[in-house]
């Protein structure tokens, strides 16, 4: 039976992110939106978009790896 402590992790789109990681993802999305709407050249916009996507992807991979590591230690 799951306890109330695991509920916070299940509410985040099933990615297993904690609140800090969710806040970082939201900040990265805001940076991406401002970069698209700013008056900079297209290669810079593409570079920012790629970096934001990579950071979001790595964050979700790290969260899943940590989650699997804790499950293996418990099991």
Residue frames as a rotation matrix with the C-alpha (Angstrom) as fourth column:
UNK 1
0.578 0.816 0.000 0.00
0.816 -0.578 0.000 0.00
0.000 0.000 -1.000 0.00
UNK 2
-0.258 -0.673 0.693 1.36
0.636 -0.658 -0.403 3.41
0.727 0.337 0.598 -0.95
UNK 3
-0.167 0.132 -0.977 1.70
0.893 -0.399 -0.206 6.08
-0.418 -0.907 -0.051 1.67
UNK 4
0.828 0.547 -0.126 0.81
0.473 -0.801 -0.366 9.73
-0.301 0.243 -0.922 1.36
UNK 5
0.173 -0.850 -0.498 4.49
-0.084 -0.516 0.852 10.59
-0.981 -0.106 -0.161 0.81
UNK 6
-0.651 -0.472 0.595 4.51
0.484 0.345 0.804 9.25
-0.584 0.812 0.004 -2.75
UNK 7
0.391 0.894 0.218 1.49
0.781 -0.197 -0.593 11.26
-0.487 0.402 -0.775 -3.86
UNK 8
0.494 -0.241 -0.835 3.60
-0.227 -0.963 0.144 14.35
-0.839 0.118 -0.531 -4.63
UNK 9
-0.614 -0.788 -0.046 5.66
-0.298 0.176 0.938 12.44
-0.731 0.590 -0.343 -7.13
UNK 10
-0.541 0.451 0.710 2.67
0.722 0.682 0.117 10.96
-0.431 0.576 -0.695 -8.93
UNK 11
0.464 0.796 -0.390 0.99
0.488 -0.596 -0.637 14.31
-0.739 0.105 -0.665 -9.57
UNK 12
0.067 -0.537 -0.841 3.74
-0.468 -0.761 0.448 15.58
-0.881 0.364 -0.303 -11.88
UNK 13
0.464 0.244 -0.852 2.66
-0.884 0.058 -0.465 14.11
-0.064 0.968 0.242 -15.21
UNK 14
0.974 -0.031 0.226 4.01
-0.002 0.990 0.144 10.69
-0.228 -0.141 0.963 -14.17
UNK 15
0.541 -0.841 -0.001 7.61
-0.165 -0.105 -0.981 11.87
0.824 0.531 -0.196 -14.65
UNK 16
0.580 -0.285 -0.763 8.55
0.769 0.501 0.398 11.50
0.268 -0.817 0.510 -10.99
UNK 17
-0.261 -0.683 0.682 9.90
0.357 -0.725 -0.589 15.03
0.897 0.089 0.433 -10.69
UNK 18
-0.214 0.174 -0.961 10.15
0.959 -0.153 -0.241 16.79
-0.189 -0.973 -0.134 -7.37
UNK 19
0.715 0.627 -0.310 9.05
0.580 -0.779 -0.237 20.39
-0.390 -0.010 -0.921 -6.82
UNK 20
0.106 -0.759 -0.642 12.48
-0.173 -0.650 0.740 21.87
-0.979 0.033 -0.200 -7.57
UNK 21
-0.771 -0.404 0.493 12.72
0.347 0.382 0.857 20.02
-0.534 0.831 -0.154 -10.87
UNK 22
0.097 0.885 0.455 9.18
0.989 -0.034 -0.145 21.05
-0.113 0.464 -0.878 -11.81
UNK 23
0.693 0.105 -0.713 10.04
0.208 -0.976 0.059 24.68
-0.690 -0.189 -0.699 -11.04
UNK 24
-0.365 -0.901 -0.234 13.19
-0.119 -0.204 0.972 24.40
-0.923 0.382 -0.033 -13.15
UNK 25
-0.571 0.235 0.786 11.17
0.779 0.455 0.430 23.00
-0.257 0.859 -0.444 -16.08
UNK 26
0.551 0.834 -0.026 8.67
0.802 -0.537 -0.261 25.86
-0.232 0.123 -0.965 -15.81
UNK 27
0.403 -0.495 -0.770 11.48
-0.114 -0.862 0.494 28.44
-0.908 -0.112 -0.404 -15.73
UNK 28
-0.676 -0.679 0.287 13.06
0.163 0.242 0.956 26.82
-0.719 0.693 -0.053 -18.79
UNK 29
-0.143 0.717 0.682 9.74
0.983 0.182 0.015 26.97
-0.113 0.673 -0.731 -20.62
UNK 30
0.761 0.399 -0.511 9.40
0.407 -0.907 -0.103 30.66
-0.504 -0.130 -0.854 -19.78
UNK 31
-0.110 -0.886 -0.451 12.94
-0.190 -0.427 0.884 31.31
-0.976 0.183 -0.122 -21.03
UNK 32
-0.673 -0.106 0.732 12.08
0.598 0.504 0.623 29.47
-0.435 0.857 -0.276 -24.23
UNK 33
0.350 0.891 0.290 8.91
0.926 -0.282 -0.251 31.54
-0.142 0.356 -0.924 -24.77
UNK 34
0.673 -0.159 -0.722 10.78
0.014 -0.974 0.227 34.80
-0.739 -0.163 -0.654 -24.18
UNK 35
-0.449 -0.893 0.037 13.54
0.000 0.041 0.999 33.69
-0.894 0.448 -0.018 -26.54
UNK 36
-0.380 0.372 0.847 11.02
0.896 0.374 0.238 32.98
-0.228 0.850 -0.475 -29.29
UNK 37
0.643 0.753 0.139 9.36
0.766 -0.632 -0.118 36.37
-0.001 0.182 -0.983 -28.87
UNK 38
0.333 -0.583 -0.741 12.57
0.219 -0.717 0.662 38.37
-0.917 -0.383 -0.111 -28.52
UNK 39
0.953 -0.033 -0.301 14.31
-0.282 -0.459 -0.843 40.28
-0.110 0.888 -0.446 -31.27
UNK 40
-0.030 -0.976 0.215 17.36
-0.552 0.195 0.811 38.02
-0.834 -0.094 -0.544 -31.71
UNK 41
-0.305 -0.169 -0.937 18.55
-0.945 0.172 0.277 36.14
0.115 0.970 -0.212 -34.74
UNK 42
0.630 0.695 -0.346 17.10
-0.695 0.704 0.147 32.77
0.346 0.148 0.926 -35.66
UNK 43
0.050 -0.638 -0.769 20.25
0.016 0.770 -0.638 30.68
0.999 0.020 0.048 -34.94
UNK 44
-0.844 -0.329 0.423 20.26
-0.373 -0.207 -0.904 31.98
0.385 -0.921 0.052 -31.35
UNK 45
0.018 0.936 0.353 16.58
-0.999 0.030 -0.029 31.11
-0.038 -0.352 0.935 -30.96
UNK 46
0.614 0.160 -0.773 17.24
-0.377 0.920 -0.110 27.60
0.693 0.359 0.625 -32.24
UNK 47
-0.419 -0.858 -0.298 20.24
-0.018 0.337 -0.941 27.23
0.908 -0.389 -0.157 -29.91
UNK 48
-0.688 0.239 0.685 18.19
-0.723 -0.304 -0.621 28.30
0.060 -0.922 0.382 -26.90
UNK 49
0.410 0.907 -0.095 15.37
-0.904 0.418 0.092 25.93
0.123 0.048 0.991 -27.88
UNK 50
0.346 -0.361 -0.866 17.78
-0.123 0.898 -0.423 23.00
0.930 0.253 0.266 -28.22
UNK 51
-0.735 -0.671 0.098 19.43
-0.149 0.019 -0.989 23.74
0.662 -0.741 -0.114 -24.86
UNK 52
-0.353 0.696 0.625 16.06
-0.933 -0.211 -0.292 24.04
-0.072 -0.686 0.724 -23.12
UNK 53
0.617 0.609 -0.499 14.87
-0.674 0.736 0.063 20.75
0.406 0.298 0.864 -24.62
UNK 54
-0.015 -0.716 -0.698 18.09
0.016 0.698 -0.716 18.94
1.000 -0.022 0.001 -23.66
UNK 55
-0.831 -0.299 0.468 17.96
-0.414 -0.229 -0.881 20.24
0.371 -0.926 0.066 -20.07
UNK 56
0.044 0.926 0.375 14.33
-0.995 0.074 -0.067 19.21
-0.089 -0.371 0.924 -19.71
UNK 57
0.618 0.149 -0.772 15.07
-0.415 0.896 -0.160 15.77
0.667 0.419 0.616 -21.15
UNK 58
-0.379 -0.848 -0.371 18.11
0.012 0.396 -0.918 15.23
0.925 -0.352 -0.139 -18.92
UNK 59
-0.648 0.211 0.732 16.13
-0.750 -0.344 -0.565 16.34
0.133 -0.915 0.381 -15.88
UNK 60
0.471 0.880 0.063 13.40
-0.882 0.467 0.069 13.80
0.031 -0.088 0.996 -16.55
UNK 61
0.413 -0.406 -0.815 15.98
-0.121 0.863 -0.491 11.06
0.903 0.302 0.307 -17.20
UNK 62
-0.679 -0.712 0.177 17.77
-0.226 -0.026 -0.974 11.87
0.698 -0.701 -0.143 -13.94
UNK 63
-0.269 0.669 0.693 14.49
-0.962 -0.146 -0.232 11.80
-0.054 -0.729 0.683 -12.01
UNK 64
0.724 0.550 -0.417 13.61
-0.601 0.799 0.010 8.39
0.338 0.244 0.909 -13.46
UNK 65
0.025 -0.802 -0.596 17.09
-0.007 0.596 -0.803 7.02
1.000 0.024 0.010 -12.70
UNK 66
-0.768 -0.276 0.579 16.88
-0.525 -0.247 -0.814 8.22
0.368 -0.929 0.045 -9.10
UNK 67
0.156 0.921 0.358 13.40
-0.986 0.168 -0.004 6.76
-0.064 -0.352 0.934 -8.76
UNK 68
0.692 0.056 -0.720 14.54
-0.301 0.929 -0.217 3.38
0.656 0.367 0.659 -10.10
UNK 69
-0.376 -0.915 -0.145 17.60
-0.123 0.205 -0.971 3.44
0.918 -0.348 -0.189 -7.84
UNK 70
-0.601 0.214 0.770 15.50
-0.798 -0.203 -0.567 3.97
0.035 -0.955 0.293 -4.73
UNK 71
0.547 0.833 -0.079 13.09
-0.834 0.551 0.028 1.23
0.067 0.050 0.996 -5.82
UNK 72
0.376 -0.487 -0.789 15.96
-0.116 0.820 -0.561 -1.22
0.919 0.302 0.251 -6.27
UNK 73
-0.697 -0.651 0.300 17.35
-0.343 -0.065 -0.937 -0.39
0.629 -0.756 -0.178 -2.82
UNK 74
-0.247 0.701 0.668 13.96
-0.951 -0.043 -0.307 -1.00
-0.187 -0.711 0.678 -1.26
UNK 75
0.699 0.674 -0.239 13.24
-0.715 0.668 -0.207 -4.19
0.020 0.316 0.949 -3.20
